[in-house]
């Protein structure tokens, strides 16, 4: 991986970590599960990007590299569905 690619992967990983901390801060204030699930999803993304950049994986097309992304997007979908589900007592 060349220097520019490494820098971009590092930047993407850092920004995902910043997003995770951003949502974690809102979760601590509100205790809304939506923010917690988003925080976990972005933390998974940050960790995955860090590992892929650090390990310098030559071929990311293997299916097991997409499993963490599948989990991440699944958490986001669950968070949105739970947030938009009608509540009893409304």
C-alpha positions in Angstrom: 0.0 0.0 0.0 1.5 3.3 -0.9 1.8 6.3 1.5 -1.3 8.1 0.1 -3.5 5.1 0.5 -2.3 4.5 4.0 -3.0 8.1 4.9 -6.5 7.9 3.5 -7.3 4.6 5.3 -6.0 6.2 8.5 -8.1 9.3 8.0 -11.2 7.2 7.4 -10.5 5.1 10.5 -10.0 8.2 12.6 -13.2 9.9 11.3 -15.2 6.7 12.0 -13.8 6.7 15.6 -14.8 10.4 15.9 -18.3 9.6 14.8 -18.4 6.7 17.3 -17.4 9.0 20.1 -19.9 11.7 18.9 -22.8 9.2 19.1 -21.5 7.8 22.4 -21.7 11.3 23.9 -25.3 11.7 22.9 -26.1 8.2 24.2 -24.6 9.1 27.6 -26.9 12.2 27.7 -30.1 10.6 26.5 -29.7 6.8 27.1 -31.4 6.3 23.7 -30.5 3.0 22.2 -30.4 4.6 18.7 -27.2 6.5 19.6 -25.6 3.5 21.3 -26.2 1.3 18.2 -24.7 4.0 16.0 -21.7 4.4 18.2 -21.1 0.6 18.2 -21.5 0.5 14.4 -19.0 3.3 13.8 -16.5 1.8 16.4 -16.6 -1.5 14.4 -16.0 0.5 11.2 -13.0 2.3 12.8 -11.5 -0.9 14.1 -12.0 -2.7 10.7 -10.4 0.1 8.8 -7.5 0.4 11.2 -6.8 -3.4 11.0 -7.1 -3.4 7.2 -4.7 -0.4 6.9 -2.3 -1.8 9.5 -2.2 -5.3 8.1 -1.8 -4.0 4.5 -4.2 -6.6 3.1 -3.5 -7.1 -0.6 -6.9 -8.4 -1.5 -10.0 -7.0 0.3 -12.3 -9.0 -2.0 -12.4 -11.9 0.4 -15.9 -12.4 2.0 -14.6 -12.3 5.6 -13.4 -8.8 5.2 -17.0 -7.7 4.6 -18.5 -9.5 7.7 -17.7 -6.6 10.1 -19.3 -4.2 7.5 -22.3 -6.4 7.3 -22.6 -6.3 11.1 -22.1 -2.5 11.1 -24.8 -1.8 8.5 -27.1 -4.3 10.3 -26.8 -2.4 13.5 -27.6 0.8 11.7 -30.7 -0.8 10.1 -31.8 -2.1 13.5 -31.3 1.3 15.1 -33.4 3.1 12.5 -36.2 0.4 12.6 -36.4 0.6 16.4 -36.4 4.4 16.4 -39.3 4.5 13.9 -41.3 1.7 15.5 -44.6 2.9 17.0 -44.5 2.9 20.8 -47.3 1.6 23.0 -48.9 4.5 24.9 -48.5 7.1 22.3 
